[in-house]
Amino acid sequence: MSGVGTESDPLPNPPEKQQFTAGIEKEQDPDKRGEDLQRELHNKEKGEMSDFVSGQNWEPQTDQYKKHEHPPVSQVYTTTSMPPFQKQLPSVKMNALTLEWAFGMNRALPVFSLQDKDRLIILYGGSHVAVIYDQTSNSQHLLQGHSSPISCLCVSEDRRWLVTADKGQENLVIIWDSFSRIPVQTLFDSHPGQGVAALALSKDSKYLVTVGAGKVQRVCIWDWTNETEIPLCLTELNPKFGCQDYIIFNPNDSSQLISNSDSHVLFYTKDKQHLDFIAPELLDKTFNKAVGMLSQSVFHWRGHQALSATAAGNLVLWDMVRGSSTSRSLVRRAVKLIPLQKDGITVLTLTDSFIVTGDTLGHVKFYDENFKLINWYSEFNLDPITSISFSKEVPPNSSKGFVEDCTLEAKPFVIRNFVLSTVSSTVVHVKAQSGVLQTLLQEHCEALHAVACHPHQPVLAMGSHSGVLKVWDYERKVSICSRVFENDEQIQCITYDPKGFYLALGFVSGAVLILDACTLQSEEEEFFNYSPECITHITFSPDSVYLATADTGKAVMVFCLYNGKSVHCWRYLGRHHSHYRPIKDLLFGVYLDSTQPRLLSLGMDRRLVEYDLENSSEDELLILSSEQIEQSAVPTCMAWYPSLTTEDFLLTASNLYKMKLFNSTTKMCRKTLLGPTYGSPVQKMAILPFSKDCKLNSHYMAYITKDKVGLQILPVDGNPYKSSALICQPAGVSAMACSYDGRYVFTAGGSDSMVLSWEISLNALEAAASLGGKDLIPFYSLLEGGREGELFKEMEEFFYYCQLRNQDIDSMEMRKVSTRIPLTEVPFVMRALGFFPTEQELEDMQNEVKFSRYAETGRYVIDIDLEEFVKLYVNHRPVFGISREELLHTFQILGDSFVTGEPLVNRDELLKLLQDRGEHMTEDELAECFTTLLGQNPEERRSVVGAFECHGMCHCDPDDVLEQEIPEEISMRIFASDILGFHIDTKEGEIV
């Protein structure tokens, strides 16, 4: 199975010499495991309740193991109850990042009660993990294995087996053993290209049904205890039946199933290897009354009857009736519409002898088999209910202490304890005997983009679009305080000041609020409303005197702390529209040899803007400088580079998977390096605080990409083995924060309303980096063919040819062969290897080598050896080359396709663009390029193209070349080529 990360809590101590890898048992053959599961489930089906399934004390038969001193024992087979969660003891970590805690939940998924005697345990989902939460010990066990967000989950009747599924392209269905908390079966790609929209286990846990999430849904029934990759039977559904997002087995007959969308109810019958279904008609005209949208359906415990709940508060009763007066066959039809209540029913389930409903008012009602109201809970003041799950623990025989029902007889209302979840991500437990409600979880129910760590304490603050600000102690896993903002104020970003006194919030409305970090209250209790746009970035200066924000209006806003005699107050300083494209990052720093703060912003317009804070006055924020730092790449984020050298650097990342070091004073690009390449570019990065407890002397950086979180060993040098990353939030990660001691990194998932806590192991990161090799070995792996490949051999040949060329090829003098070549030869070698950098990129390369030792020695470097050149080449060349799509897009921008439908560019316009835009070309350079391109360069021995005839072109004036040999209109078409992916062909005077 495709696992992501490692499980956060250790497995229960296994028997002696028992080994596990990634949650899968080594000592037991998969076929044998499937036989064990099938045998136990078969015994249960026959009525011979197995201790293995029921959870009672079980002792293995030891006769067959008398000859073995240490018999092979399966943990799934021997575990008989849910063991207590063990606190993770300090140990050697196998991964650089380990998922340690999940804050939040997916409110669209049901919550299940796994209550085990006096231990209050629940199961819920969030992002790509399922969480087993033990409220009694305040601990979590995270079930990891999915690389896409979990779309549905279910549990068996006895709570032994848990099932999770996702909707990814390579979707998985994983069956877990809740006792040992390891996966026992995985169905790979059960619904290719669709994912799973709904699933359920039969009452005896032998069969599993899955419903695909595609336009044409497939319903599959699996005998999951067997090692099989194909379902027992399946059927496809017509899209006219709507999206079937709820399905359940008949508890009395595993061959019967029912599912529903919001408009249709389907009944299934499994017959050996066939799965048939019917879709009885259900319209408003069926009962001459509005039925309402369907929510959930269940089978009645009485015969073949079934029930469906609707959003209008009705209950549809289905039964078997004769098809016609002359027919003897029975068909299922809607026979009655029961107006059960006024409010919409969102949840319908059965427990013991009661029909249970949850509605939009947050009420829970219990009915008997004749739909007579027995009791209800309406005093909980809950939001609309999304799921109800009853404990597997049978209520005591004695009815003493139970509340009375609402019937005239006032009998004791004896039911099981149950768990409720609501649309507001609240989970509560109801103790049936006393009717007391206990809140288990109260999480964010809207998008969560804001997360920040306290600079000196183990405190984590998070805010969401629901207007909820919550502060956690992330070591003790308890909520410290919270605040709810009214008037639909949506929190977009938050930050602590470096001293830990203030907590600043940026809202979607453009408002800014500065709170006391302890009380979450503001002295003035008023918002700063100086921007009409959403605040995307917010940060304090190192001395906590300035607060800066960036918004979607491409503007930067600054506030200043004024210290009075008796009070301190924040005042608005100014706002400047400094970028013409969205701002990607905002960063405070300090000037060299000074404590004066400096402020920089980085935008998608490729400009690095610095602000003049010292000379700015009220309502006037001044700009000190604005520099373009990229040509084609789009910068994504920046950070101050640690003091690893005598120079002070600013580190930036771009969408082309490159990182650059800029001198903080001159803004000169001093180094270009290959960044992490894990599917998407780096979006945000942060230097980890230097830990005093760490025995390593290196510095480290945490970063996030589109859906991953990773670590990077500093200094950055392009070595791919010095970085590590894994999936954190498959739906997209939007924010990141690092703990004050560098032990944890927290990621916010945005739309999934989750914050995940990752424990950092620097030793594991260093160990993985050492496996990549030393010196140039990691860089050779980046070359096609490696150290022994053709590319490296060509590199050596070109390298030594440059030495000959530099000493004059035709010279008869004795050659002086060395290991270095002049910097002036670097552009020619790069182009010979197929990499054609721009003039700015060539200047960056030469500056990188030229100033590499200037800070230490005061001298320029004027030559380069082969090892340094290999690093220069792999760090500067494009990561993925130039694709055919990029070329097509370029020609579509340059050309006019309105006339012929093909991109056409006028000759004069093309020449004007080449001379006026980008890196300007002179007429002489243009003439040289076109004569070379068309095979007429006097230095060439033969024609490059071969289809263009020239008469005396070698000695023509540049103006004549451009006017006579370039057609007035150039039609641009791209064709596949083995070498460059395209070629230019000439045809009747046109470059095609």
Secondary structure, 3 states (H helix, E strand, C coil): CCCCCCCCCCCCCCCCCCCEECCEECCCCHHHHHHHHHHHHHHHHCCCCCHHHHCCCCCCCCHHHCCCCCCCCCHHHHCCCCCCCCCCCCCCCCCCEEEEEEECCCCCCCCEECCECCECEEEEEECCEEEEEECCCCEEEEEECCCCCEEEEEECCCCCEEEEEECCCCCEEEEEECCCCEEEEEEECCCCCCCEEEEEECCCCCCEEEEECCCCCEEEEECCCCCCCCCCEEEECCHHHCCCCEEEEECCEEEEEEEECCCCEEEEEEECCEEEEECCCCCHHHHCCCCCCEEEEEECCCCCCEEEEECCCEEEEEEEEECCCCCCCEEEEEEEEEECCCCCEEEEEEECCEEEEEECCCCEEEECCCCCEEEEECCCCCCCEEEEEECCCCCCCCCCCCCECCCCCCCECCCCCEEEEECCCEEEEEECCCCEEEEEEECCCCCECEEEECCCCCEEEEECCCCEEEEEECCCCEEEEEEECCCCCCEEEEEECCCCCEEEEEECCCCEEEEECCCCCCCCCCCECCCCCCEEEEEECCCCCEEEEEECCCCEEEEEEEECCCCEEEEEEEEECCCCCCEEEEEEEECCCCCCEEEEEEECCCEEEEEEEEEEECCEEEEEEEEECCCCCCEEEEEECCCCCCCCEEEEEECCCEEEEEECCCCCEEEEEECCCCCCCCCEEEECCCCCCCCCCCEEEEEECCCEEEEEEECCCCCHHHEEEEECCCCCCCEEEECCCCCEEEEECECCCCEEEEEECHHHHHHHHHCCCCCCHHHHCCCCCHHHCHHHHHHHHHHHHHHHHHCCCCCCCCCCCCCEEEHHHHHHHHHHCCCCCCHHHHHHHHHHHHCCCHHHHCCCCCEEEHHHHHHHHHHHCCCCCCCHHHHHHHHHHHCECCCCCCCEEEHHHHHHHHHHCCCCCCHHHHHHHHHHHCCCCCCCCCCCCCCCCCCCHHHCCHHHHHHHHCCCEEECCCCCCCCCCCCCCEECCEEC
